[in-house]
Amino acid sequence: MPTEAFETAIGPRAAPFRAGHTDAMSHLLNRLPGQDPVKNSTLIIKNGLVEGIAPGFDGPDLNEARQRGAKVDEVNLRESFLLPGLIDCHVHLTNVWDQSVRARYTTETPEFVALRASVFARQTLDAGFTTVRDLGANEPATILALRDAINQGLIVGPRILAAGHWIAMTGGHGDFSLGFRPDLIPQPTPETGIADGPEECMKAVRGQIKLGVDCIKLTATGGVLSASSAGLAQHFTQEELNAIVKTAHSLGRKAAAHAHGVDGINAALRAGCDSIEHATYLDDESIKLFKEHNAYYVPTLLAAKTVGDNAKIPGYYLSVIAAKAEIVGPKAMDAFRRAHAAGVKIAYGTDTGVSVHGQNAKEFALMVQGGMTPAQAIHAATIDAADLLGLSAQIGTLERGKAADAIAVKGDPLKDVTELERVQWVMKGGAVVKSGK
């Protein structure tokens, strides 16, 4: 009698490397939207996808498979809490914003950046984040190559949706020639994401999509970490924002807007951006527009805390950056509390790269500090994040037919959300990539 194969693989196009199947657990969290956790269950995995959930620490389908001669491997997580793989909607795997960042812009090769990013990718996956959205790389080829290598199973890392270059105005946040001698940094063009006027903005978006990006990142306002004294108010005009978002949507890409100042937040929402990153100075009109346009707020509280803390260290940032960082840090939490209380849709995002790679889960405690329950914060990092990324049919919950992305922690994260900072076990696409002890 032919045997039934229970296979897992790294990446959708990698050859299966082991037979595998099931994970016994004491609690299964976020099984389906709106459902309570279940206890004493077995998650059954076949060919990298969730096959089903059986009551108890075994199931008749598994026994039947064994009787047919199938190889069934089991992972004992009876003393653990199992959740879907976490999703971070705002990272920068190719970047490290520290005291040496400006020197490194002039010395590091794209090849070195790509290799270092592969290390950060593995750290991110080991932290329990099986999917990330990378919102901006100085050299798009680095993040796109890393994404593709992971997809092909050549490198172990999270599933990546990549934005490539930021779309920014000349001299705006994302123009990385700011503050450098012209002969040190190549002067930007629409092909490298810097554009002025609706036509150039359209060209910049089309250029990124030509490279193969998954989404579009635009900077609707000034930013904290750019060497500019132009502040945090609106950059692109409404017409330019409209052109960027319309072009992205017409070519099947979602648009994420970096925005601190309220004028830029509201202009980006009116343009139809799918998410606003940071939204530090949102107001009542912003909340109305978030709901009217069904847009997501990605708070990045960890980044705000990080830059606020770093700004207190003499000489850590340029003075023009430190002045902005001192303001934005405290404001971010106020914006989060206001948006959450008003019922704005929130998706998990950290802006890691500003903070330390592999510490993405520290955002959970900040979200709880801002008024969310642990369950709501987990929801934002699974179900809501998957919805924002347009991947609800593939990830975000442990349901039949979805990717077998799962993590395990020892303690109950519904009681202490910081348990998610201590992920013990990680599976991505049915392959165990971290097994703890």
Order of alpha helices (4+ residues) and beta strands (2+ residues): beta-beta-beta-beta-beta-alpha-beta-beta-alpha-alpha-beta-alpha-beta-beta-alpha-beta-alpha-beta-alpha-beta-alpha-beta-alpha-alpha-beta-alpha-alpha-alpha-beta-beta-beta
